[in-house]
Amino acid sequence: MDAIELLKHDHRMVEQLFRDYHAAASPTQRRGVIELTIRELSKHAALEEMMVYPLARKALPDGTLRADEHLGEDMAVKQLLLALDKLPAGDPRESDLMARLRREAEAHVRAQETELMPALREHVAQQDLDELGRLLDQAKQGAPTRPHPHAPDHPPALTVAAPLAAAYDRLRDRLQGRPST
């Protein structure tokens, strides 16, 4: 998959997780879906910040503006993910936070798929999109699995912080028995 196809695949997976949350038969199942949602959206946001937005900055005529807009959307999502991550299982605020997260994620997906991705498709060679897709797929294995809204979101500081955050996240995930994907 090229980078755009891979990102769209991630979007569809997150949309399915929101449906799974509403279909869950128990609080335990809902919490499991929340854990997966936190993990997948955290990885997705980190990869966009490390690899996609820097490309947009360079390749698009208004790339800096577009990347900054999407970083703002990512921040709103990361704040909600952090709030969900801190909630104990069965907390009454869970449903409201998931609804807010869904709205933010849907707006982010809509903006990316109608504006950013078509612009990247137009201004970036297919070979480069293919290579970025390969790199994104590889990087998923080592991306942070928890939200880090206070971490740097621009290279080069992001390039240093993200692997450290990922290692810490994966250790926490194992110690807490969180699901892995």
Secondary structure, 3 states (H helix, E strand, C coil): CCHHHHHHHHHHHHHHHHHHHHHCCCHHHHHHHHHHHHHHHHHHHHHHHHHHHHHHHHHCCCHHHHHHHHHHHHHHHHHHHHHHHHCCCCCCCHHHHHHHHHHHHHHHHHHHHHHHHHHHHHHCCHHHHHHHHHHHHHHHCCCCCCCCCCCCCCCCHHHHHHHHHHHHHHHHHHHHCCCCC
